[in-house]
Amino acid sequence: MKLDSLVVVLREYQGILGTLLGVLLTLTATSLLRFAGKTSCQRTHWSWHMATSGVGDAKTIEQADSLAYVLDVDLFNPSDVPRGLRGFSVVIKAGSRNVVAMQQPDDSNTEHQVYEQFSLTRADPVRIVSLRPHVFQTLDLRGSFPREKNPLLFRQGTYDVTLMAADARGRKVEWKVAQIRLD
């Protein structure tokens, strides 16, 4: 008896129920589509050099005391909602998974004078980046990997350079930005 009355109610109100279901599905789909799209990272400049503790650059990896880099990237948020990224690091890998060096880069846009008599400047590490919807944001990253802290990097070979960060939910995002060959 109860099943028959349910069928009668459904037949009588099927237009209203269909409309409500359609509205619910449309609202859910549009809400999900606002968040669609992954943050992209495009390298605009990359350079590196092998430095020595003395004056000048090293000619070979055996002479180098550190590996310095300059990395400029454009980040783009394709979604309709703002996104945040934090915990940036430049990671150098041998192969696809073997991390040989990792460091939080400095943002050259935050460079300030520390000691005026010697024109000594310092930049702050990248902390948090807020990306507005449909807008590019440039990061000018700088850093160096000293031999003492990163001995695995100072071997001959080919290495992949990636930029890593964490999104607002703590998920890791990673972009391969360059490849270097050390001889």
C-alpha positions as CSV (number, residue, x, y, z in Angstrom):
1,M,0.0,0.0,0.0
2,K,2.8,2.4,0.8
3,L,4.6,1.7,-2.5
4,D,1.4,2.5,-4.4
5,S,0.9,5.9,-2.7
6,L,4.6,6.8,-3.3
7,V,4.1,6.0,-7.1
8,V,1.0,8.2,-7.1
9,V,2.9,11.1,-5.4
10,L,5.8,10.8,-7.8
11,R,3.6,10.8,-10.8
12,E,1.7,13.8,-9.6
13,Y,4.8,15.9,-8.7
14,Q,7.3,14.6,-11.3
15,G,7.7,18.0,-13.0
16,I,8.5,19.7,-9.7
17,L,10.9,16.9,-8.6
18,G,12.6,16.9,-12.0
19,T,13.1,20.7,-11.9
20,L,14.5,20.5,-8.3
21,L,16.9,17.7,-9.3
22,G,18.0,19.6,-12.4
23,V,18.7,22.8,-10.3
24,L,20.6,20.8,-7.7
25,L,22.8,19.1,-10.4
26,T,23.5,22.4,-12.1
27,L,24.5,24.2,-8.9
28,T,26.8,21.3,-8.0
29,A,28.4,21.1,-11.4
30,T,29.0,24.9,-11.7
31,S,30.5,25.0,-8.2
32,L,32.9,22.2,-9.0
33,L,33.9,23.8,-12.4
34,R,34.8,27.0,-10.6
35,F,37.7,25.1,-8.9
36,A,38.7,23.2,-12.1
37,G,42.2,23.6,-13.6
38,K,45.7,23.1,-12.2
39,T,48.1,25.9,-11.4
40,S,50.6,26.1,-14.2
41,C,54.3,27.1,-14.0
42,Q,56.2,28.5,-17.0
43,R,59.9,29.1,-16.7
44,T,60.9,32.5,-18.1
45,H,64.6,32.5,-17.2
46,W,67.1,29.9,-15.9
47,S,70.8,30.2,-15.4
48,W,73.3,28.5,-13.1
49,H,77.0,28.6,-12.6
50,M,79.6,26.7,-10.5
51,A,81.2,29.1,-8.0
52,T,84.4,28.9,-6.0
53,S,85.2,30.4,-2.6
54,G,87.8,32.6,-4.3
55,V,87.2,35.0,-7.2
56,G,85.6,33.7,-10.3
57,D,83.7,30.7,-11.5
58,A,84.8,27.1,-11.4
59,K,85.5,25.4,-14.8
60,T,84.7,21.8,-13.6
61,I,82.5,20.4,-10.9
62,E,85.6,19.2,-9.0
63,Q,86.7,22.8,-8.5
64,A,83.3,24.1,-7.5
65,D,82.4,25.0,-3.9
66,S,78.8,25.8,-4.7
67,L,76.2,25.7,-7.5
68,A,74.3,29.0,-7.8
69,Y,71.1,29.4,-9.7
70,V,68.7,32.1,-11.0
71,L,65.1,30.8,-11.7
72,D,62.3,33.1,-12.9
73,V,58.9,31.5,-13.4
74,D,55.3,32.7,-14.1
75,L,52.6,31.0,-12.1
76,F,49.0,31.0,-13.5
77,N,45.8,30.1,-11.8
78,P,43.2,29.0,-14.4
79,S,40.3,28.6,-11.9
80,D,37.7,31.1,-10.9
81,V,38.7,31.1,-7.2
82,P,42.0,32.4,-5.6
83,R,44.6,29.8,-4.8
84,G,47.5,29.8,-2.3
85,L,50.8,28.1,-2.5
86,R,53.4,27.8,0.3
87,G,56.6,25.9,1.2
88,F,58.4,26.5,-2.0
89,S,61.6,24.6,-2.7
90,V,64.0,24.0,-5.5
91,V,64.8,20.3,-5.8
92,I,67.5,18.7,-7.8
93,K,67.0,15.1,-8.7
94,A,69.2,12.4,-10.3
95,G,66.8,10.5,-12.4
96,S,63.1,10.8,-11.7
97,R,63.0,10.2,-7.9
98,N,66.5,10.4,-6.3
99,V,66.6,13.8,-4.5
100,V,70.3,15.0,-4.3
101,A,69.7,18.6,-3.2
102,M,66.8,20.6,-1.9
103,Q,66.5,24.2,-0.7
104,Q,64.0,27.0,0.0
105,P,64.8,29.7,-2.6
106,D,65.1,33.4,-1.9
107,D,62.7,35.8,-3.7
108,S,64.8,38.6,-5.3
109,N,61.8,40.9,-5.2
110,T,62.2,41.1,-1.4
111,E,65.9,42.1,-1.6
112,H,66.9,44.8,0.9
113,Q,70.2,46.3,2.0
114,V,71.6,44.8,5.1
115,Y,74.9,46.6,5.5
116,E,75.3,49.9,3.7
117,Q,79.1,50.3,3.9
118,F,79.7,47.2,1.9
119,S,76.5,47.2,-0.2
120,L,75.6,43.9,1.2
121,T,72.0,42.9,0.3
122,R,69.8,40.0,1.4
123,A,66.6,38.5,0.0
124,D,63.9,36.7,2.0
125,P,62.8,33.2,1.3
126,V,59.6,32.6,-0.6
127,R,56.9,31.9,2.1
128,I,53.4,32.2,0.7
129,V,52.1,33.1,-2.8
130,S,48.5,34.1,-3.3
131,L,47.3,33.6,-6.9
132,R,44.3,35.6,-8.1
133,P,42.0,33.9,-10.6
134,H,43.1,34.1,-14.3
135,V,46.2,36.1,-13.5
136,F,50.0,35.5,-14.0
137,Q,52.3,36.0,-11.0
138,T,56.1,36.2,-11.5
139,L,58.6,34.7,-9.0
140,D,62.3,35.7,-9.2
141,L,64.0,32.9,-7.3
142,R,67.7,32.8,-6.4
143,G,69.9,30.5,-4.4
144,S,72.9,28.3,-4.2
145,F,73.8,24.7,-3.1
146,P,77.0,24.6,-1.1
147,R,79.2,21.5,-1.5
148,E,79.3,20.8,2.2
149,K,75.5,20.5,2.6
150,N,74.9,18.8,-0.8
151,P,77.8,16.4,-1.6
152,L,75.7,14.2,-3.8
153,L,75.1,17.1,-6.2
154,F,78.8,17.5,-6.9
155,R,79.2,14.5,-9.1
156,Q,79.2,14.3,-12.9
157,G,75.9,13.6,-14.4
158,T,72.6,15.0,-15.6
159,Y,70.1,16.4,-13.1
160,D,66.5,17.5,-13.2
161,V,65.5,20.8,-11.5
162,T,62.0,21.0,-10.2
163,L,60.1,23.7,-8.3
164,M,57.9,22.3,-5.6
165,A,55.2,23.8,-3.3
166,A,52.2,22.8,-1.3
167,D,48.6,24.0,-2.0
168,A,46.1,25.1,0.6
169,R,45.1,21.6,1.4
170,G,48.8,20.5,1.9
171,R,49.0,18.6,-1.4
172,K,52.4,18.7,-3.2
173,V,52.6,20.4,-6.6
174,E,55.7,20.0,-8.7
175,W,56.9,21.5,-11.9
176,K,60.0,20.4,-13.8
177,V,61.7,23.6,-14.8
178,A,65.2,22.7,-16.1
179,Q,67.9,20.1,-16.6
180,I,71.6,20.5,-15.9
181,R,74.6,18.6,-17.0
182,L,77.6,18.7,-14.7
183,D,81.0,17.7,-16.1
